[in-house]
Amino acid sequence: MREEFNTRDVEIVFYGTKLDYEDLKEIADEANIKTKYLPAKEGMENKEAAIQAVFEKIQKVPFDALKSSKVTRDFEKAKNNEFEVNVVATMSSGKSTLINSLMRQKLMPTALLNHLI
C-alpha cells in the first residue's frame, strides 16, 4: 500500500469487535502498518448468536427463495469461514494492493489487473 499511495504514513482504522481487530492488527504489525481500533456498537459482543437469530427469522418469512437449500448451505459456509469476499471500488483505488497486502503475497501484479478490469 505504501508503494501504491506513495507514502510511508499508512493507517488502517478498524470499526468492529476487539477479537476481529486483533486478527487484523497481527498482520498489520508484521507489515509495520499503524492501526486504530474503534469498538462496535454495544450489545454486539455475541454477533454469531445475533446473526443466527436473524437467519432463523428469515427462514420463517413467506418467501420460498429464502428457504432454499442453497441459502441454508451458503449461510453454513459463511459461519464456517468458507465464503467469497468481493472488493469493489473505482479503478486505481488500491483494491489489488489491499488484497495482496492482506494475503501477504502478490496474487496478481496490480498493473496487470488494472488492464484486465
C-alpha positions as CSV (number, residue, x, y, z in Angstrom):
1,M,0.0,0.0,0.0
2,R,2.9,2.3,0.7
3,E,4.2,2.0,-2.8
4,E,0.7,2.3,-4.4
5,F,-0.1,5.5,-2.5
6,N,3.5,6.8,-2.5
7,T,3.6,7.4,1.3
8,R,5.0,5.6,4.3
9,D,2.3,7.0,6.5
10,V,-0.5,4.3,6.2
11,E,-3.0,3.7,8.9
12,I,-6.0,1.3,8.9
13,V,-9.0,2.4,11.0
14,F,-11.0,-0.7,12.1
15,Y,-14.5,-0.4,13.4
16,G,-15.8,-3.7,14.8
17,T,-15.2,-6.2,17.6
18,K,-12.0,-6.4,19.6
19,L,-11.5,-10.1,18.6
20,D,-11.7,-9.2,14.8
21,Y,-9.4,-6.2,15.3
22,E,-6.7,-8.4,17.0
23,D,-6.6,-10.6,13.8
24,L,-6.1,-7.6,11.6
25,K,-3.6,-6.0,14.0
26,E,-1.4,-9.0,14.0
27,I,-1.0,-8.9,10.2
28,A,-0.7,-5.1,10.1
29,D,2.0,-5.2,12.8
30,E,4.1,-7.6,10.7
31,A,3.9,-5.1,7.8
32,N,4.6,-2.1,10.1
33,I,1.2,-0.6,9.3
34,K,-0.4,1.5,12.0
35,T,-3.9,0.6,13.1
36,K,-6.6,2.2,15.1
37,Y,-9.5,0.4,16.8
38,L,-13.0,1.8,17.1
39,P,-15.3,-0.5,19.0
40,A,-18.5,-1.8,17.5
41,K,-21.9,-0.9,18.9
42,E,-22.6,-2.1,22.4
43,G,-24.5,-5.4,22.6
44,M,-22.7,-6.9,19.6
45,E,-20.3,-9.0,21.6
46,N,-22.0,-12.2,20.7
47,K,-22.5,-11.4,17.0
48,E,-22.6,-15.1,15.9
49,A,-25.7,-15.7,18.0
50,A,-27.3,-12.5,16.7
51,I,-26.7,-13.5,13.1
52,Q,-28.1,-17.0,13.7
53,A,-31.2,-15.4,15.2
54,V,-31.7,-13.2,12.1
55,F,-31.2,-16.2,9.8
56,E,-33.8,-18.2,11.8
57,K,-36.3,-15.2,11.4
58,I,-35.6,-15.1,7.6
59,Q,-36.4,-18.8,7.4
60,K,-39.9,-18.1,8.7
61,V,-40.9,-15.4,6.2
62,P,-43.3,-16.4,3.4
63,F,-40.7,-16.3,0.6
64,D,-39.7,-19.8,-0.6
65,A,-36.5,-18.4,-2.2
66,L,-35.2,-17.5,1.3
67,K,-35.9,-21.1,2.5
68,S,-34.0,-22.8,-0.3
69,S,-31.3,-25.4,0.5
70,K,-28.8,-23.1,-1.3
71,V,-29.5,-20.2,1.1
72,T,-29.0,-22.6,4.0
73,R,-25.9,-24.1,2.6
74,D,-24.4,-20.6,1.9
75,F,-25.2,-19.5,5.4
76,E,-23.5,-22.5,6.9
77,K,-20.4,-21.9,4.7
78,A,-20.3,-18.3,5.9
79,K,-20.5,-19.4,9.5
80,N,-17.5,-21.7,8.9
81,N,-15.4,-19.0,7.3
82,E,-15.9,-20.5,3.8
83,F,-17.3,-17.6,1.8
84,E,-16.4,-15.3,-1.0
85,V,-15.5,-11.7,-0.4
86,N,-15.8,-9.1,-3.1
87,V,-13.7,-6.0,-3.1
88,V,-15.4,-3.3,-5.1
89,A,-14.1,0.2,-5.8
90,T,-13.1,2.5,-8.7
91,M,-10.2,1.8,-10.9
92,S,-6.7,2.5,-9.4
93,S,-8.1,2.8,-5.9
94,G,-5.9,0.1,-4.4
95,K,-8.1,-3.0,-4.4
96,S,-5.4,-5.3,-5.7
97,T,-2.8,-3.7,-3.3
98,L,-5.2,-4.2,-0.4
99,I,-5.8,-7.9,-1.3
100,N,-2.1,-8.6,-1.9
101,S,-1.3,-6.9,1.5
102,L,-3.9,-8.9,3.4
103,M,-2.8,-12.2,1.8
104,R,0.9,-11.3,2.3
105,Q,1.7,-12.3,-1.3
106,K,1.2,-10.9,-4.7
107,L,-1.7,-12.9,-6.2
108,M,-1.5,-10.9,-9.4
109,P,0.5,-7.8,-10.4
110,T,-1.5,-4.7,-9.8
111,A,-0.6,-3.1,-13.1
112,L,-1.9,-6.2,-14.9
113,L,-5.1,-6.1,-13.0
114,N,-5.7,-2.6,-14.0
115,H,-5.6,-3.6,-17.7
116,L,-8.0,-6.5,-17.1
117,I,-10.7,-4.6,-15.4
